[in-house]
Amino acid sequence: ALLAIGLAVDNPVKTLNSLLIILKSILKRTAYLELLSENLPILQHLVDLVSRSDWIVQRLSDCPILFDELLYPNSLYEPLQTSDLQSELQQSLLRVNENDEEQILDAIRRFKQINELRVAAALLSERLSISQVSRYLTQLAQVIIQTAINQCWRVITLRHGEPEALATANQSRDDSLLSTATGFTVIAYGKLGGFELGFNSDLDLVFLFDQPLDSQTSGKKPISISRFYTRFAQKLIHFLSTRTSLGVLYEVDMRLRPSGNSGMLVSHIDAFNDYQNESAWTWEHQALVRARAIAGDVKLSQKFEHIRSRILNAKRDQLKLKTDVIDMRNKMRQELDKSTLDLIDLKQCIGGLVDIEFLSQYLILYCPHENQGQSESVGQNSPPSNTVEALKYVQANQQINQKDALKLIKVYRNYRNSLNELAIVSGEKLVDAKLFVDERASVEKIWNEIFTD
C-alpha cells in the first residue's frame, strides 16, 4: 500500500526514502504500523505531507508520538488561537505531576511539536499564508514562555520566597494573576519581537526586573534581589533550552542584553534605561526597533515600552546614523553572506531581506515627525516592531515615498515567503541566483537613494 501510494506522487524516489526513514523510527510501535496498514486514508495523508516537507519527515521520525495527530485531520489542519493554546497547554500540564520537572518539560515540548505540526500542515495545504504562519508560531512561543515563567517562578519561590516588595501584595492573588506579579518581564528581539518567527527560529531575549536592589526575598533562605532574579533567569533559560528525549523547546540567544555576553543575565529596568541612553551603540538601537515585551509583569512591560518609545524617538545626527548603519551592514554581510556565483543568500545578499530591515530601522531612528525628541512620547507614537508595519509607519511620516515603501513591503513579504518555504520544504538557505533579480535590484536602488543623498 505504501509503495502504491508513494509511487503516485511527483517525487516518488525521494518520498519513498523519506517514508522509510519514518517507518524505521516506528518499527517497535506496532500500534502505529497497524494504524497505517488498516487505514489507507491516513497512509495517504502521511504520504502527502512527507512528499512536500523534509521538516515534517524530520519531526515525525524524531517524535513518533506525533503520529497521533494523523488520526484527526480536521484538527491537524486548524492551528489554535492564543486563548485555545493557553487552555490546551494548561490541560496538558494538569495531567502530569507538578513536582516532576522532567514530565513538565516533556509535556510542554510535546505541546509545541504538536502545534508546530498543525501550522506546517495548514501551510502545506494552503490554509494559511506565510504571514499567518509567523503570527501563529509567534503566539505559540509567547504562550510557552509565559507558562515557563509561571513554572520557574513556582520552583524558585518555593526555595527562596518572593521579593519582599511583592510578597505582601501577592498574598491574595491566585495563579491566574501571576503574570502581573513577578517584577520580571521578557523582552523579545528579532523575529519573535517582530511577529516574524519561523520554523526552527531561535529566540533573541532580554530579561528585566524592577524590584529594589537593596532588598531581598522573604523565604526561609532569603537571598539578595540580584541573586534571586539571576537564578530565576538561569532557571528559565534551562527550562527553554535543555534537551530531553523530545528535544529542546527553543535555542535562546541572550547576546542583545546590555553589554552583551559580558553583561548581567538580567538587568534592572533603571540600569537598562541608563545603558540605552548613555552606552548603547547605534546597532543596539536598531535592534530595539524590533523589540517588545512579550511575557511577565504587565506594569514592568509598560515601563519598557515607554523607554523604547523615548529612545527610538530621540533626536540623532543624520550623518553619524547613516555611517553607523552602513558600517554595520557591511560588517554583517562580510561575515554572514554565504552567496556564491550560482546561489544567493536571500537574507544577507546585496538587496536582500536584511537590507530592507536596515532601511526600516534607519528610517525609524531618523524620523523627524512632530514627536521626535520629546522624551515623553509613547503610546500611539511608539514605532511598531514588525518590519512591514515599520515601513508603513515611516511612509506615513513622509520619510519615504509611497511607491518605494510599497515596493519594499512587497519584496520583503516575497523574501520571507521564500525563506520560510525553504525552511519547511527542504531546509536549504540559498536560492538560485537567477531568482529575485529584479527585486534585489529595486532594493539596492532604494538603498543607494536613501544612503547616498
C-alpha positions, 0 to 999 in steps of 0.5 A, a space after each residue: 500500500 505504501 509503495 502504491 501510494 508513494 509511487 503516485 506522487 511527483 517525487 516518488 524516489 525521494 518520498 519513498 526514502 523519506 517514508 522509510 526513514 519514518 517507518 524505521 523510527 516506528 518499527 517497535 510501535 506496532 500500534 502505529 504500523 497497524 494504524 497505517 496498514 488498516 487505514 489507507 486514508 491516513 497512509 495517504 495523508 502521511 504520504 502527502 505531507 512527507 512528499 512536500 516537507 523534509 521538516 515534517 519527515 524530520 519531526 515525525 521520525 524524531 517524535 513518533 508520538 506525533 503520529 497521533 495527530 494523523 488520526 484527526 485531520 480536521 484538527 491537524 489542519 486548524 492551528 489554535 488561537 492564543 486563548 485555545 493554546 493557553 487552555 490546551 497547554 494548561 490541560 496538558 500540564 494538569 495531567 502530569 505531576 507538578 513536582 516532576 520537572 522532567 514530565 513538565 518539560 516533556 509535556 510542554 515540548 510535546 505541546 509545541 511539536 504538536 502545534 508546530 505540526 498543525 501550522 506546517 500542515 495548514 501551510 502545506 495545504 494552503 490554509 494559511 499564508 506565510 504571514 499567518 504562519 509567523 503570527 501563529 508560531 509567534 503566539 505559540 512561543 509567547 504562550 510557552 514562555 509565559 507558562 515557563 515563567 509561571 513554572 520557574 517562578 513556582 520552583 524558585 519561590 518555593 526555595 527562596 520566597 518572593 521579593 519582599 516588595 511583592 510578597 505582601 501584595 501577592 498574598 491574595 492573588 491566585 495563579 491566574 494573576 501571576 503574570 502581573 506579579 513577578 517584577 520580571 518581564 521578557 523582552 523579545 528581539 528579532 523575529 519573535 519581537 517582530 511577529 516574524 518567527 519561523 520554523 526552527 527560529 531561535 529566540 533573541 531575549 532580554 530579561 528585566 526586573 524592577 524590584 529594589 536592589 537593596 532588598 531581598 526575598 522573604 523565604 526561609 533562605 532569603 537571598 539578595 534581589 540580584 541573586 534571586 532574579 539571576 537564578 530565576 533567569 538561569 532557571 528559565 533559560 534551562 527550562 527553554 533550552 535543555 534537551 530531553 528525549 523530545 528535544 529542546 523547546 527553543 535555542 535562546 540567544 541572550 547576546 542583545 542584553 546590555 553589554 552583551 555576553 559580558 553583561 548581567 543575565 538580567 538587568 534592572 529596568 533603571 540600569 537598562 534605561 541608563 545603558 540605552 541612553 548613555 552606552 548603547 551603540 547605534 546597532 543596539 538601537 536598531 535592534 530595539 526597533 524590533 523589540 517588545 515585551 512579550 511575557 511577565 509583569 504587565 506594569 514592568 512591560 509598560 515601563 519598557 515600552 515607554 523607554 523604547 518609545 523615548 529612545 527610538 524617538 530621540 533626536 540623532 545626527 543624520 550623518 553619524 546614523 547613516 555611517 553607523 548603519 552602513 558600517 554595520 551592514 557591511 560588517 554583517 554581510 562580510 561575515 554572514 553572506 554565504 552567496 556564491 556565483 550560482 546561489 544567493 543568500 536571500 537574507 544577507 545578499 546585496 538587496 536582500 531581506 536584511 537590507 530592507 530591515 536596515 532601511 526600516 530601522 534607519 528610517 525609524 531612528 531618523 524620523 523627524 515627525 512632530 514627536 521626535 525628541 520629546 522624551 515623553 512620547 509613547 503610546 500611539 507614537 511608539 514605532 511598531 516592531 514588525 518590519 512591514 508595519 515599520 515601513 508603513 509607519 515611516 511612509 506615513 511620516 513622509 520619510 519615504 515615498 509611497 511607491 518605494 515603501 510599497 515596493 519594499 513591503 512587497 519584496 520583503 513579504 516575497 523574501 520571507 515567503 521564500 525563506 520560510 518555504 525553504 525552511 519547511 520544504 527542504 531546509 536549504 538557505 540559498 536560492 538560485 541566483 537567477 531568482 529575485 533579480 529584479 527585486 534585489 535590484 529595486 532594493 539596492 536602488 532604494 538603498 543607494 537613494 536613501 544612503 547616498 543623498 
